[in-house]
Amino acid sequence: MVRDAVEAHAETLPPGRSVPRAGRVRSISILVSLVTIILIGVLGWRSLAAYRALHGEVEHTQQVLLDLERLGSALKDAEASQRGFVISRDTTFLVPYEEAAEEIPQILRQLRQETRDNPTQQQRLNELDQVVAEKMRMVALLIEQSRAGNGTVDLSRLNHSRTLMDRIRSVIGTMNMEERGLYALRVEKVNDEADQLVIIAALGAIISLALTIVGFAAAGREVNRRQQAEADLQLANLALKRRVSERSAELEHEMAERERLGRSFEAVVEYAPFPLIGLDRDANVFLWNRAAEENFGYPAEDVIGKAYPLTPTGKEKEFQAGFARAFA
């Protein structure tokens, strides 16, 4: 039937025009196919470049989180060193304090450099600089007071030092929350780029397939006799199968790449250097990575699908009510 239709259409064309016209259509189809392939390549390269850039941003966020953790640890070391010296008068207890006093300014400078593109974090660092400086000054005063050997400790200074430490923890916690939000957003963008790459490949395959069919349909108009038309259609069928096979292989490759990116994201979450915990609307745990296991001592298989295990004793109802309000 297709062959007869091709012949009937060819017979309606003026002599000498069917072949040139079909040739022009075929040439246009080939040109459009090449342009489509080039466009797909450009879009694929752009998606790959975007993925690499986002991966760098993810690593940058991880470094900020690591430096915030180092800062909190150094301040704890300084405070513990001061307490040990006050109790024992043993100068060996001051070694961690002296190391922290050198390390803390370096960490603050690194954080300042790493968050230079985030005005909100820069403002928090301004406050953190002041509070940390005051905290280290109070630690030094308490050490000097103990060295004086009068046997008393200024409780007002101790209370002030504790208040400063609480404020430092609050600021660091706020910065941590923002960086974790950025981390989740950037990982989501990586997944979006992978999805876009698969969609581009699929659309390219469909468009190329359609253009291939049009090209071979135009080539069929060159046939003036039945046997030649049948041969051309057979060749077109073989070429079409080859194109479909090639495009199918490309799609399978893209799908495999998408699965690999998905596994990479799961690995990033699982081996993140800080605890990642996810709760559903019922306050049941659905995410508990290795860092959460190490920090809180609960294996993932013991908490996944169960109620949040870190609820303070006696505060379960308050926690549930607050959690419900958060999802309202």
N, C-alpha and C positions, 0 to 999 in steps of 0.2 A: 504493500500500500504506500509506504513512504517513497519507494523507488518510483512508482507511477506518478505520485504527486510531484516529485522532483522533475521528472521528464515533462509532465504537463506544463509546469511553470517555465521550464527552459524553452519549450516550444512557443510560448507567448512572447518571448523576448525577441527584439530585432536581431537579425544575423550579425555576428561579430561583436555583440555587446555583452552576452552572458558571461563569457570568460573574463573579460576585463573587469566587469562589475563584481563578479565573484572574487576575483583576485584582489580588488581594492578592499572588499569587506574582510577577506581573510587577512590582508596586511594590517587593517585597522584592528582586528581582533588580536593579532599577535602583538601589536604595539601596546594595546591596552593591557594585555596579559603581562608584558614586560614591566609596564609602569606599575601594575598592581603588585608584582613580585618585589620591585624596588621599594615601593611604599611599605610593604609588609616588612622588608628588611630594615628600613629606616626606623619604623615604629618598634620593631623588636630590639634594635640596638638602643633606642631611647629607653625602653623599659629596662633593659639590662643595665644601662648606665644609672638609671634611677634606683634600681635595686642595690647596686654597689654603693651609691651615695647614702642611701638609707641604712645600709649595713654599717657604714662608717659612723653614722649618727647613733646607731644602737650601741656600738662600742664606746663612743664618746660618753653617752649617758651612763653606761656601766662604770666608766672611770670616775665620773662625778660621784656616783653612789659609793664607790670604793673609798674615795678621798673623804667623803662625809663620815664614813665608818671609821677611817683612820683618825680623823679629828676627834670624834667622840671617845675612841679608845685612848688616845694620848692624854686627853683631859682627865679621864678616869685614872690613868696611871699617875698623873701628877697629884691628884687628890689622895689616892691611896698611899703614895710616897710620903706626902705631908703627914697623914695620919700615923703611918708607921714610925716616922721620926719623932712626932710629938709623944707617942707612947713609949718608945724605947730609947730615945736620944742617940740612936745608932746612926752614924752618918752614911752607912751603906744603904740605908733606906732612901737617901736623897738621889741616888743614881738615876732611877726612873724619872724623877722630877726634872733633873738637869737635862736628860735626853728629850723629854717632852717639851721643855722650854725652848729647845732648839728646833724641834720638829714642827711644832704647832704653827709658827709663822710661815714656814715653807708650805705647809698644807693649805693655809689660808690664801697664800699667793697663787697656788695652783688652782684652787677653786675659783678665785677671782678671774684667772685667765680662761678657765674652762667654761665659765658661765657668762662670758663677756657679751654674748648675743642675747642674754635673757635679763632685761631690766628688772624684773621682779626679783629674781634670785640675787642680782647685784645689790638691791636694797636690803634684802635679808642678810647678805654678807656684811653690809655696813653695820647693821645692828650686831651681828655675830662678832665682828672685829672688836667692837666696844665692850661687849659683855665678856668675851674671852680674855681681853686685856685686863679688865677689872677682876675677873676670876683668878688669873695668874698672879695679879698683884696681891690679892687677899691670901692666896696660898703662900706667897713669899713672906708676907707679914706674919702669918701664923708660924712659919718655920723660924723666922728671926726671933719671934717672941719666945719660942721654945728654946732656942739657942741661948737666950738671955738667962735661962735657968731660974726664973722666979717661981716655977712650979705651978703657975696658973695659966688658964687659957681663956681668952676673951670670948665669951659665949656670943656676944653680939656679932663679932666677926665670923664665928662659925655659922651662925644663922644666916648672915648675909652671904657667906660663901655657898651655903646650901641653896639659897634662893637663886643665886647666879647660875648654879649648875642646873637647876630646874629650868631656868629660862633658856640656857644653852640647849638642853635636850629638846625643848619645845621648838626652837628655831630650826635645829637640825632635823627634827621630825617633819616639820613643814616643808623644808627643802627636799627631804627624801620623798615625801608624797608627790610633790610636783615632778621630780625626776622620774619617779615610777610611772606617773601618768604619761609623761613624754615617751618613756620606754614602750609602754603598751601601744601608744598612738603610732610610733614609728614601726613597730613590728606589724601593726595592722596595715600600714601603708605598703610594707614589703609584700604582704599577702595580696593586696589589691593590685600591685604591679604584676605579680605572677598571674592573677586572674585575667588581667587585661591582655597579657601576652598570649594566653590560651585563646581568648576571644578573637584577637587579631588573626591568629593562625587559622581559626575556624572560618572566619569571614573570608580570609584570603583564599582558602581552599574552595569555598562555595563560589566565590566570584570567578576564580580561575576555571572551575569546572563549567560554569555557565558560559564563559567566554570560549572555552574549548568547544562546547556544543555548537555555539553560534558560528565559530570558525569552520567547523566541519560541515555545518548546514550550508554555509556559503560555498564551500568547496564543491558540495554536491550539485550546485547550479551549473557547474562547468560540464556536467555530463549531458551529452546530446543523444546518447544511445543507452539502451537498457543494461547491457552487460557492463559498460564502463561505470554507470551509476552504481550498480551492485558492488563492483570491486571497490569503488571509492567508499561506499558505506561500510564495507567490511574493514577496510583500513582505518576508517574513523572509529569503528567499534574497538579495534585493538588498541589504538592510541588512547582512546578514552579510558579503557581498563588500566592502561599503564599509568595515566595521570591520576586516576582514582587511587591506585595502589600506592603511588608515591605520596599523594596528599594524606592518605590514611596513615602511612608510616610517619609522616611529619607530625600529624595530630597525636599519634601514640607517643612520640618523643616529647611533645609539649606536655601531654598529660603526665608522663613520667617525671618531667622536670617540676611540674606543679606539686606532685606528691613528694618529691625530694625537698622542695621548699617548705612544705607542710611539716615534714619530719624535722627540718632544721629549726623551725619555729618551736616545735615541741621540745627539741633538745635545748634551745635557748632558755625556755621556761624552766625545764627540769634542772639544768645545771647553772641557773642564775646564782650569783654569789650572795644573794639576799633572799629571805623567805618570801615566797609568793603563795598567798592563801586566797581561795575563792569560795564565797558563800552564796547559796541560792536564796530565794525569798523566804524559805523556811529556816534559814540560818544553819542549813546543813552544808558540810564541806564537800565541794566538788573539785577543788584544786589544792594540792599540798606537795610542794616540790622538795628536793633533797635538802636545800638550805633550811626549810621549815622543819624537816625531820631532825636535823642536827641542832638547830637552835632550841626547839621546844621538846624534843625527846619523844615525839609520837611518830611511829612509822605510818606511812601513807595508808597502808591497808587497814590500819586500825581506826582511821578518822574519816576516810572517804565515804560519803553517803550518810555520815552520822552528824550529830549535833556538834557545834563548835566547842572544842575541848578546853579552850583557854578562858572560858567565862569564869570570873571570880566566884568563889564559893559563896552561896547565899545571895548572889546578884543575878541569878538566872532569869527571874521574871523581869527585872529592870532591863536586862540586856535584850530579852525578847521584845519588850515594849519599844525600846529605842530602835531596835532593828526594824520592827514593823513600821515605825514612823518614817524611817529612812526610805522605805519602799512605797510609802503612801503616795 
